[in-house]
Amino acid sequence: MQKPKLLSLLRLQLLLLLLPLLLLFFTENARAQNEVFYHVFQRSFFDSDGDSHGDLKGIEQKLDYLQDLGVNTILLTPLYQSDFYHNYFASDFEKIDPEYGRMDDYIELVKQVHKRGMKIYQDVEMQYVAGTHPWFSQGFGNPKSKFSDYLVYEDLANKKPWYFWGIEEFATYDGRKEKIITVNMASKNVKAYTQKVLEFWMDPNKDGKFDDGVDGFRLDHMMDDLDNAKKLPNLFETFWTPLFANLKAKNPKLKLLAEQAKWASFGHDYFEKGNVDFVFAFRLKFAITKFDKSEIEKAADSTFLYNPTAKNQIVFLENHDTKRFASEPGMTSEKTKAAIAIQLLIGGIPSLYYGQEIGMKGEQRELGSSDGNDIGIREAFDWYKEESGKGTANWYKNSGPWWENRFNRSNDGISLEEQKTDANSLWNHYRKLLKLRAENKALTYGSYSKVTNGNPEILSFARSFEGQKVLVFVNLSDKKQATLASVDTRSVQNLAGENASVENGRVAVVLPAYGFSVSVFR
């Protein structure tokens, strides 16, 4: 056979071998683009058994609600056993906090999620452990322990551990004192264990099918140089990237979501060096909160225009570590609706923090020095007009100042019961825009581009995909505004909000205070 023909045949065979992997790559990327996250602080979501703690069965019982809202991916905060109410610092990575339920409850929840075509992610913090974890209880002061190199010690006798933030003990909301110790991520034992435990949550019954395991992990406060202390540097290269490669070798569909340690970062280094799939659009969140057109445009450009292929940004307004958006200074229902329009339509993958859809309020409080100061942004989901009812997860009730100064109150208009029947409520606004996003491929998969207009108070942008082009205007001010946008179009068709029109080849729109307009243009 002639050499050119042989090379062509080999190329064809190679292409045929790679084709299934390429199809899987692009299919999974498209599915990821279609995700809408619902970030659940499960202790506060819904209580199924009457102990006032939200649990796994409670989430399962509310899957109909979540689907009706329009979300399709659930992000759980850590499930594993911990000395802390938020479960971020593990005392046992392989056991579920009994207040959340049993392993059977977890597997059933995952199966029900997958049965509905939804996905589930689990938040993990692998860089620290709690003081009752065996790595510390058996390794502290015992260099001969099998766990002697699992944590970082400043001495050979294992008596000077590297405590989180350099603080030996942290006060808990219920009056205890607990330790948090830094994990030695340079240890081969730690690397092997981390892979083992994450593989466990990917496939609890170890049958290789992954239908009972997570679709992805959120890596809390993921760092390249742990705490910027120069003690554990280059972790992207030495710890995270090899770990992710091994996990994806087991399940190529697995997705990895990193929370940047530095919130001011756009996260590009996490894509390029850390090999994660998603990061959080912190800079865009901060810009939207300011309602500043210039800052939003700059953040959006840097957020969307420089992402590597198949990588994406999670667009959010609040989470378990930030002030509730509804509690930002000067926030009103109409102003919040404008921010929602930006969040859900501008691009990336939207994420809603539980209760955000009804405008729950909350912020951190300085009520003593304990982890209770964050309870204000993690209060019970407000299901009912009255302050509590069946399933209300008031686990912090009568705990002291965090209960006495709670944000949730009866008859305040901030409950699902009150908002479901109000056509103009935040809940219905979210639901309508999520439906709009799902029904228009340009809003789900489309590229982002800035659209120039002459009004500094009106944000305008376009989303484009496979021939569909959608134009969005949002009034960032508390006054009626009008503008003309330079868009190459002959006609516009209104999809939501105020009607736009074509005038002399440009798109004209008039918006009420914090109003918006969504149109297909041709």
Secondary structure, 3 states (H helix, E strand, C coil): CCHHHHHHHHHHHHHHHHHHHHHHHHHHHHHHHCCCEEEECHHHCCCCCCCCCCCHHHHHHCHHHHHHHCCCEEEECCCEEECCCCCCCEEEEEEECCCCCCHHHHHHHHHHHHHCCCEEEEEECCCEEECCCHHHHCCCCCCCCCCCCCECECCCCCCCECEHHHCCCEECCCCCEECEEEECCCCHHHHHHHHHHHHHHHCCCCCCCCCCCCCEEEEEEECCCHHHCCCCCCHHHHHHHHHHHHHHHHCCCCEEEEEECCCCCCCHHHHHCCCCCEEECHHHHHHHHHCCHHHHHHHHHHHHCCCCCCCEEEEECCCCCCCCHHHCCCCCHHHHHHHHHHHHHCCCEEEEECCHHHCCCCCCCCCCCCHHHHHHHCCCCCCCCCCCCCCCCCCCCCCCHHHHCCCCCCCCCCCHHHHHCCCCCHHHHHHHHHHHHHHCHHHHHCEEEECCECCCCEEEEEEEECCEEEEEEEECCCCCEEEEECCCCCCEEEEEECCEEEECCEEEEEECCCCEEEEEEC
